[in-house]
Structures are given as C-alpha cells and as structure tokens.
Amino acid sequence: MAKWIPGAAIFGLLCLMVIPAPGIWGVLIGAACVLAIVGSLCMLLLDRTATAILAWRSRARQTRGNRARAVRAGFGMTRKV
C-alpha cells in the first residue's frame, strides 16, 4: 500500500470526530478508515518480516560461501568445491 493511505485514513477519522457524518454513512466511512489503517499496518509488518528473512538468508549464504574448501587442481591453481 502507498505510504499516504494511513495518513489519509487518520485524517478521515479526525474529520469524522470534528464533523460527524449522519447514521450509516458515518459508520461506513469510519469502518473504511479503520480497515485502511489496519490493512496498511499488516502490510508494513509483512514487508519488514520478509525483508528481515531475506537479509538473514543472504548473510547465511555469504558465511557458508566463505567456508568452501579449496581442492588442488594442479601446480599453482585451486578449484572451489
């Protein structure tokens, strides 16, 4: 989701507090704002979790790659296995 969606939803909720909408329209607008805020927070949490997992995997691959053993293939040449 775009970064401006939670801000717009919070602004919408604040507007509903200052100028209340009548009846079901106020409930629908408020529910849409709350769903936008909760949805964007869930997406942010998912994005951070995925980024942390990918960073952990790349660090694990780098350290595993450094431990590769070298096998002699001839005079003055090495080959990684």
N, C-alpha and C positions, 0 to 999 in steps of 0.2 A: 504494500500500500504506500501511497505517497506520504511524505512527512507532514504535509499540511492538513491531512484528513483529521487527525486527532485534535489539532488546534481549532479547526472549523467546527468540530463536534462540541468541544468545550465551549466555544463561543456561542453555539446554538443553545446549549443548556443554560448558559448565563443569560441569554436573551429571553429564554422561557421563564427564568426566575424574575426578570425585570418586567417583561410584558407577557403575561401568561396567555397561552392560546386556549380558546374555549373547548371544553368537552373532549371528545375523542381525538381531535386534531392535536391537542397538547400532549396527550398520551402517546400518539403515534410519532410525533416529532421527537419527544423525549426518548422514546424507545429506540428510534433510529440513531439518535446521537449516542446513546449508551452502547448500542451494538457496534457502532463505528469505533468508539474508544476501546472497547474490549477486544474487538477483532484486530485492531492495529497493535494493541499490546501483545496479543498472542502471536502475531506475525513477527513482531520485534523479538520476542523471546525465541521463537523458532529460528530466526535468522542468526541470532547470537549463538544459539546452541549449535547450529550447523557450521558456523564459522569456527567455533572452538574445536569441534570434532575434526574439521578439515585441517586446522593448524596442528592439532595433535598428531594426525596421520602423517602430515608432511615432516614433522620433526622426527617421528618414529622411523620413517623411511630414510631420512638423512643419516641418522645414527646407525641404522642397520647397514647402509651402503658403505660407511666408513670401516666396518669390521670385515669387509670381504677379504678373503685370503688371496695372496698372490702365488701363482704357480709358475715355476721357471719354465720357459719355453725354449730357451737356448741361451747362448752367450750374450749377456747384456740386455736381454729382453724379458719382460714379465707379462703375464696374462692374468686378468682377474677372473675368478670363478664365481 
